[in-house]
Amino acid sequence: MGKPRPPEKALLFMATLYKDNELYVRARDQLIKEFGGCFFESTPHPWNHTEYYREELGWPIIRRFLAFRRIISPEQIRDIKIMTNGLEDNLAEAGKRKVNLDPGYLTLSKVVLATTKNYAHRIYLGKGIYAEVTLFYKQGTFRPHEFTYRDFRSVDYVEMFNKLREHLKERHHSERSLTA
């Protein structure tokens, strides 16, 4: 019989979509305040993978990622998603989101996204929040599932997540060295 163990600690990241850079900066600054600073902020890239967000966010849409210094336990992702939904509401204009914030976490074996949308491959976490393993690590790199969002399948994103994984791996190693 298996015995329950605590989950491995995870690196918190945020996938953001926005049109207005000023609103992005406000969201980023609030997230940094909440999660203890970030060590990685991607450069802004045009995002045109779907028109799903066009009416709400405006056009053109920009994608940026943030990765935070604070290491989390995976079960925290549900409450983090609830908090980011509140931040999206605070930044909304005329009832429309102007910044989309999708929190996720990375472990040495996977990249997980939190969402409010249910599909067959998602696990319910409670309070209206679901999670999916978007990428899994195998043979030296992260790999997509058949349901992985198209942009998360891109070489650029996979390379970024591989680098973030190396950061987490080094952090795990240095923490073990300190406790040995």
Secondary structure as UniProt FT lines:
FT   STRAND          10..18
FT   HELIX           21..35
FT   STRAND          38..41
FT   STRAND          45..47
FT   TURN            52..53
FT   HELIX           54..57
FT   STRAND          61..72
FT   HELIX           74..76
FT   HELIX           77..91
FT   TURN            94..95
FT   STRAND          99..106
FT   STRAND          110..115
FT   TURN            120..121
FT   STRAND          123..126
FT   TURN            127..128
FT   STRAND          129..138
FT   TURN            139..140
FT   STRAND          141..144
FT   TURN            146..147
FT   HELIX           150..153
FT   HELIX           155..179
//
